[in-house]
Amino acid sequence: MSAAELNALLVSHSQYLQPFAVSLTQDKESAKDLCQETVYRALTNIDKYQIGTNLKSWLYTIMRNIFINDYRKKKRQPTASGDESLLLYKIDTDATDSAYKKLAKKEIDNLIHLLPPIFRNSFLLYVEGYKYNEIAKILNEPLGTIKSRIHFARKTLQKQIQRN
């Protein structure tokens, strides 16, 4: 089977992806994005498809894996908006007063800067979105050390916030 035939077969099977995507995401727009990402990944990894196996099942597996990975990524990322230091903590969602939010942000920033530098540096990189292994490379420290420093910084900040 040529690459062009395989691509045509892939595109023809993509119509079956939409209902499955909707069942996963429960949202039509997100489902469209998921379908597009699935077809894109399938096309870029077409060399990994074994001819003779079930193409539809292969596509469903790709889609399911994309959905699970995105779900896990979203679960790890904070959902609040605004400054990254505010994302670390749950600020009362009913509080719409911007003055309150500015005060809370300032207090949290002050508490972060009161951390010892050994913990603050790792923690700030983590807040900026770096992964543990990236922080370990940047700071030239073992991965376990970075994880424990970030954990300690987080626990210290939580205690300080509860005191205030």
C-alpha positions in Angstrom: 0.0 0.0 0.0 1.5 3.4 -1.0 1.7 6.4 1.3 -0.9 8.2 -0.8 -3.4 5.3 -0.4 -2.7 5.1 3.3 -3.2 8.9 3.7 -6.5 8.7 1.8 -7.6 5.8 4.0 -6.7 7.8 7.1 -8.7 10.8 6.0 -11.7 8.7 5.1 -11.6 7.1 8.6 -11.4 10.5 10.2 -15.2 10.9 10.0 -15.5 8.2 12.7 -13.4 10.3 15.1 -15.9 13.1 15.7 -18.5 11.2 17.8 -15.8 9.6 19.9 -14.2 13.0 20.5 -17.5 14.5 21.6 -18.0 11.6 24.0 -14.6 12.3 25.5 -14.7 16.1 25.7 -18.4 16.7 26.1 -17.9 19.8 24.0 -18.2 20.2 20.2 -15.4 22.8 19.8 -13.0 20.8 21.9 -13.9 17.7 20.0 -13.0 19.4 16.7 -9.6 20.3 18.1 -9.1 16.8 19.4 -10.0 15.4 15.9 -7.6 17.7 14.2 -4.8 16.9 16.6 -5.5 13.1 16.1 -5.4 13.3 12.3 -2.2 15.4 12.5 -0.5 13.0 14.8 -1.6 10.0 12.8 -0.3 11.6 9.6 3.1 12.5 11.2 3.4 9.0 12.6 2.0 7.1 9.7 5.2 5.1 9.4 4.4 3.5 12.8 1.1 2.1 11.5 1.3 -1.6 10.8 -0.6 -2.4 7.6 -3.2 -5.0 8.2 -4.1 -3.8 11.6 -7.4 -2.0 12.4 -6.9 1.6 11.3 -9.9 2.9 13.2 -8.7 1.3 16.4 -5.3 2.9 15.9 -6.9 6.3 15.4 -9.1 5.8 18.5 -6.0 4.9 20.5 -4.2 8.0 19.4 -7.2 10.2 20.2 -7.7 8.6 23.6 -4.0 9.1 24.5 -4.1 12.8 23.4 -7.2 13.4 25.5 -5.7 11.7 28.6 -2.4 13.6 28.2 -4.2 16.9 27.8 -6.4 16.1 30.8 -3.4 15.3 33.0 -1.6 18.5 31.8 -4.7 20.7 32.6 -5.1 19.0 36.0 -1.5 19.9 36.9 -1.8 23.5 35.7 -3.5 26.1 37.9 -6.8 27.3 36.6 -7.0 30.8 38.1 -6.1 33.8 36.0 -3.8 36.6 36.7 -0.3 36.7 38.0 1.5 33.4 38.4 2.1 33.8 42.1 -1.6 34.0 42.6 -2.1 30.7 40.7 -0.4 28.8 43.5 -3.2 29.3 46.0 -6.9 29.3 45.9 -8.0 32.8 46.5 -11.6 33.2 47.4 -13.4 32.9 44.0 -16.3 35.0 45.3 -14.0 37.9 46.0 -14.3 40.1 42.9 -12.8 43.1 44.5 -9.6 43.9 42.5 -8.2 45.7 45.6 -8.4 42.5 47.5 -6.7 40.5 44.8 -3.9 43.1 44.5 -3.4 42.9 48.3 -3.3 39.1 48.2 -0.9 39.1 45.3 1.4 41.5 47.1 1.3 39.5 50.3 2.0 36.3 48.4 4.9 37.9 46.5 6.4 39.2 49.8 6.1 35.7 51.3 7.8 34.1 48.3 10.7 36.6 48.6 11.1 35.8 52.3 11.9 32.2 51.4 15.6 31.3 51.7 17.2 31.7 48.2 17.9 27.9 48.0 14.2 27.3 48.0 13.0 30.5 46.3 15.0 30.0 43.1 13.6 26.5 42.5 10.1 27.6 43.4 10.1 30.6 41.1 11.3 28.5 38.2 8.5 26.1 38.9 6.0 28.9 39.0 7.2 30.1 35.7 6.2 26.8 34.2 9.5 24.9 34.1 9.3 21.1 34.7 11.2 19.5 37.5 13.8 18.0 35.2 14.4 21.3 33.5 14.9 23.1 36.8 17.4 20.4 37.8 19.4 21.1 34.7 19.2 24.8 35.0 20.3 24.8 38.7 22.6 21.8 38.1 21.1 19.9 41.0 19.7 16.4 41.3 16.0 15.9 40.5 15.1 14.7 44.0 16.7 17.8 45.5 14.6 20.1 43.3 11.4 18.2 44.1 12.0 18.4 47.8 12.9 22.1 47.7 9.8 23.0 45.8 7.7 20.9 48.1 9.3 22.5 51.2 8.7 26.0 49.7 5.1 25.2 48.9 4.4 23.9 52.4 6.2 26.9 54.0 4.1 29.3 52.0 0.9 27.5 52.8 1.7 27.8 56.6 2.6 31.5 56.2 -0.7 32.2 54.4 -2.7 30.4 57.0 -1.1 32.5 59.7 -2.0 35.7 57.9 
